[in-house]
Amino acid sequence: MSKYINYDLNFKDLLYYDPSSKSCLRWKEEKRSGRNYSIIHVEKDSEAGNLVFDKNGNPLYIDIRIGKTTFKAQRIVWLLHDNLLNENEVIDHLDGNPHNNLISNLQSKSYAENSRNRKKASNNTTGHTGICWNKTKTSEGYRSRFNNLSGNRISKFFTLGTYKTKENALEAAIKWRNEQLQELNKNGANYTERHGK
């Protein structure tokens, strides 16, 4: 049985929600350091968090550092609105922008549900999510994969021996995966328009 995450601190004592901030969070009080705490290093009402990007400049997330611990901004925003978060859940950005922490853009989902709204990975080599080039000792072709509603990985191999050309094998692999996802959506999988784009 899963349980809800219980943090040792109350975020409402430290931060407040403000959509005009880049992270949607601001500090409630100033933070001081140095001898006799004479140096103000965080102003009251200043924006909280650091925007994090990947090596290509794409947004990844926003970090909020409290003491020696780093938290994801979207989790704090979610909790500030008196929402609970199960330990088996993540906060999904519905529009796919991990820097958009507006409460209307956030939703708690299981890891599997979250992956169904995920865009194409930056290291994807085929240009199609769930499809990779596969070469064995006896054959080569495209392997098409997805996870079913139980979380089990299902795959099918589209070999050059059967489809003759790489283009035909890739086309068949794409078609098969799309058909499987459509069937899963009929059963409540909720793959979104953004998935794999």
C-alpha positions in Angstrom: 0.0 0.0 0.0 1.4 3.4 -1.0 1.6 6.3 1.4 1.7 10.1 1.1 4.9 12.0 1.2 5.4 13.8 4.5 8.2 16.4 4.5 9.9 17.4 7.7 9.2 21.1 7.1 6.1 23.2 6.3 6.6 24.9 3.0 3.9 27.4 3.9 6.2 28.8 6.6 8.9 29.6 4.0 7.3 30.2 0.6 4.1 31.5 -1.0 2.5 31.0 -4.4 2.8 33.9 -6.9 2.1 33.3 -10.6 4.2 36.4 -11.5 7.4 34.7 -10.3 9.3 32.5 -12.8 9.0 29.5 -10.5 5.5 30.6 -9.2 7.1 30.8 -5.7 8.5 33.6 -3.6 10.2 33.7 -0.2 8.1 34.8 2.8 11.1 36.1 4.8 14.6 37.4 4.1 17.5 35.0 4.7 20.7 36.2 6.3 24.1 34.8 6.7 27.6 35.9 7.8 28.9 37.1 11.1 26.0 38.3 13.3 23.7 37.4 10.3 24.5 40.9 8.8 24.4 39.8 5.2 21.1 39.5 3.4 21.4 36.9 0.7 17.7 36.4 0.0 15.3 39.3 0.1 11.8 39.0 1.4 9.3 38.5 -1.5 12.1 37.7 -4.0 11.6 35.0 -6.6 12.6 31.5 -5.3 14.4 28.9 -7.4 16.8 28.3 -10.1 15.9 27.5 -13.7 17.7 24.4 -14.9 18.3 23.7 -18.6 19.8 20.8 -20.6 23.0 21.1 -22.7 20.8 22.2 -25.7 19.1 25.0 -23.7 15.8 23.1 -23.3 14.0 23.7 -20.0 14.3 20.8 -17.5 12.9 22.0 -14.2 13.2 24.6 -11.4 15.1 23.8 -8.2 14.3 25.3 -4.8 17.1 24.9 -2.3 16.1 24.9 1.4 19.1 24.4 3.7 21.0 21.5 2.3 18.1 19.9 0.5 16.9 20.6 -3.1 13.2 20.3 -4.0 11.4 20.5 -7.3 9.4 23.7 -7.5 6.3 22.0 -9.0 6.1 19.7 -5.9 6.1 22.7 -3.6 3.5 24.5 -5.6 1.3 21.4 -5.5 1.7 21.0 -1.7 1.1 24.8 -1.1 -2.4 24.3 -2.5 -3.2 21.7 0.1 -2.9 18.8 -2.3 -1.5 15.5 -1.2 1.2 13.6 -3.1 1.5 9.9 -3.0 5.1 8.5 -2.9 4.3 6.6 -6.2 3.3 9.8 -8.0 5.0 12.6 -9.8 3.8 16.1 -10.7 3.1 16.3 -14.4 3.3 19.6 -16.4 0.2 19.3 -18.6 1.6 21.6 -21.3 5.0 19.8 -21.3 6.9 22.9 -20.2 8.7 22.0 -16.9 9.2 25.7 -16.1 5.5 26.4 -16.1 4.5 25.8 -12.5 1.1 27.5 -12.6 -1.2 25.3 -10.4 -3.6 25.0 -13.4 -0.8 23.3 -15.4 0.0 20.7 -12.7 -1.5 17.3 -12.0 -0.4 14.4 -9.9 0.1 11.2 -11.9 1.6 7.8 -11.6 5.0 7.4 -13.2 3.4 5.4 -16.0 0.7 8.1 -16.6 3.4 10.8 -16.6 5.4 8.9 -19.3 2.2 9.0 -21.6 2.5 12.8 -21.7 6.3 12.9 -22.2 7.8 14.3 -25.3 10.4 12.5 -27.4 13.7 11.9 -25.7 16.6 14.0 -26.8 18.8 10.9 -27.4 16.2 9.2 -29.7 17.9 8.1 -32.9 14.9 7.0 -35.0 12.8 10.1 -34.6 10.0 8.0 -33.2 9.3 7.2 -29.5 9.3 3.5 -28.6 11.1 2.5 -31.8 14.8 1.6 -32.1 17.1 -0.1 -34.6 18.0 -3.6 -33.4 20.6 -6.0 -34.8 21.1 -9.6 -33.7 23.3 -12.4 -35.0 20.6 -13.6 -37.3 18.5 -10.5 -38.2 18.2 -6.8 -38.1 15.3 -4.4 -38.1 13.2 -2.1 -36.0 11.9 -3.0 -32.6 8.7 -1.3 -31.5 7.8 -1.1 -27.8 5.3 0.1 -25.3 4.2 -0.6 -21.8 0.7 -2.1 -21.3 -1.7 -1.0 -18.5 0.0 -3.3 -16.1 3.4 -1.8 -16.8 4.7 -4.8 -18.7 6.8 -4.0 -21.7 5.4 -5.4 -25.0 7.6 -5.4 -28.1 7.5 -6.6 -31.7 10.4 -7.0 -34.1 10.1 -5.8 -37.7 12.9 -7.4 -39.6 14.5 -6.5 -43.0 14.0 -10.1 -43.9 10.3 -9.6 -43.8 9.9 -6.0 -44.9 12.9 -5.9 -47.4 13.8 -2.2 -46.8 14.5 -0.1 -43.7 11.8 2.3 -44.7 9.2 -0.4 -44.9 10.2 -1.9 -41.6 10.2 1.5 -39.9 6.8 2.3 -41.3 5.3 -1.0 -40.1 6.9 -0.5 -36.6 5.3 2.9 -36.3 1.9 1.8 -37.5 1.9 -1.2 -35.1 2.8 1.0 -32.1 0.3 3.6 -33.0 -2.5 1.0 -33.2 -1.5 -0.4 -29.8 -1.6 3.0 -28.2 -5.0 3.7 -29.7 -6.2 0.4 -28.2 -4.7 1.3 -24.8 -6.4 4.7 -24.9 -9.8 3.0 -25.4 -9.0 1.3 -22.1 -8.1 4.5 -20.2 -4.3 4.7 -20.8 -4.5 8.5 -21.6 -1.6 8.8 -24.0 -1.8 12.5 -24.9 -1.2 14.4 -28.2 2.2 15.4 -26.8 3.5 11.9 -26.3 6.6 11.3 -28.4 6.4 14.7 -30.2 
